[in-house]
Amino acid sequence: MYKLDRTAFKIQTFQESDDDVAFWKSMSIEEVFDYAWMLTCQTYKINAHEIIRMDKTVFEMHKNG
């Protein structure tokens, strides 16, 4: 689906940086979240299409009183 383009990272001029900001502002919030999720999945080696469930066995509930 997505692949990280390692050639995209470089030292930028101020104009190139402004163009990058304009690119992100031109996208819908859903598209930005999709890119953020894709980067998160790549960072933590998560399958982007798998439903992740919280491990509730780690937590305990205590009744105060």
C-alpha positions as CSV (number, residue, x, y, z in Angstrom):
1,M,0.0,0.0,0.0
2,Y,2.5,2.6,1.1
3,K,6.3,2.5,1.0
4,L,8.7,4.8,2.8
5,D,10.6,6.8,0.2
6,R,14.1,7.2,1.8
7,T,15.2,9.6,-1.0
8,A,12.6,12.1,0.3
9,F,14.8,13.1,3.3
10,K,17.3,15.8,2.6
11,I,18.4,19.2,3.6
12,Q,15.8,21.7,2.4
13,T,15.8,25.4,1.4
14,F,13.2,27.6,3.0
15,Q,11.2,27.6,-0.2
16,E,11.2,23.8,-0.3
17,S,10.1,23.7,3.3
18,D,7.2,26.1,2.5
19,D,6.2,23.9,-0.3
20,D,6.2,20.9,2.0
21,V,3.9,22.8,4.5
22,A,1.6,23.7,1.6
23,F,1.4,20.0,0.6
24,W,0.3,18.9,4.0
25,K,-2.2,21.7,4.3
26,S,-3.8,20.8,1.0
27,M,-4.7,17.3,2.3
28,S,-7.8,16.4,4.2
29,I,-7.5,15.5,7.9
30,E,-8.3,11.9,7.0
31,E,-5.4,11.7,4.6
32,V,-3.0,13.2,7.1
33,F,-4.2,10.6,9.7
34,D,-3.7,7.8,7.1
35,Y,-0.1,8.9,6.6
36,A,0.5,9.2,10.3
37,W,-0.9,5.7,10.9
38,M,1.3,4.3,8.1
39,L,4.4,5.8,9.6
40,T,3.4,4.5,13.1
41,C,2.9,1.0,11.7
42,Q,6.3,1.1,10.0
43,T,8.0,2.4,13.1
44,Y,6.6,-0.2,15.5
45,K,6.3,-3.0,12.8
46,I,2.5,-3.3,13.2
47,N,0.3,-4.8,10.5
48,A,-1.8,-1.8,9.4
49,H,-4.8,-4.0,8.5
50,E,-4.9,-6.0,11.7
51,I,-7.2,-4.9,14.6
52,I,-5.1,-4.2,17.7
53,R,-6.6,-5.1,21.0
54,M,-5.4,-3.9,24.4
55,D,-4.1,-6.6,26.7
56,K,-6.4,-6.2,29.6
57,T,-4.7,-8.9,31.7
58,V,-2.0,-6.4,32.6
59,F,-4.3,-4.1,34.5
60,E,-6.2,-4.8,37.8
61,M,-9.2,-3.1,39.2
62,H,-9.4,-2.3,42.9
63,K,-12.5,-1.3,44.8
64,N,-11.8,1.7,47.0
65,G,-13.5,1.5,50.4
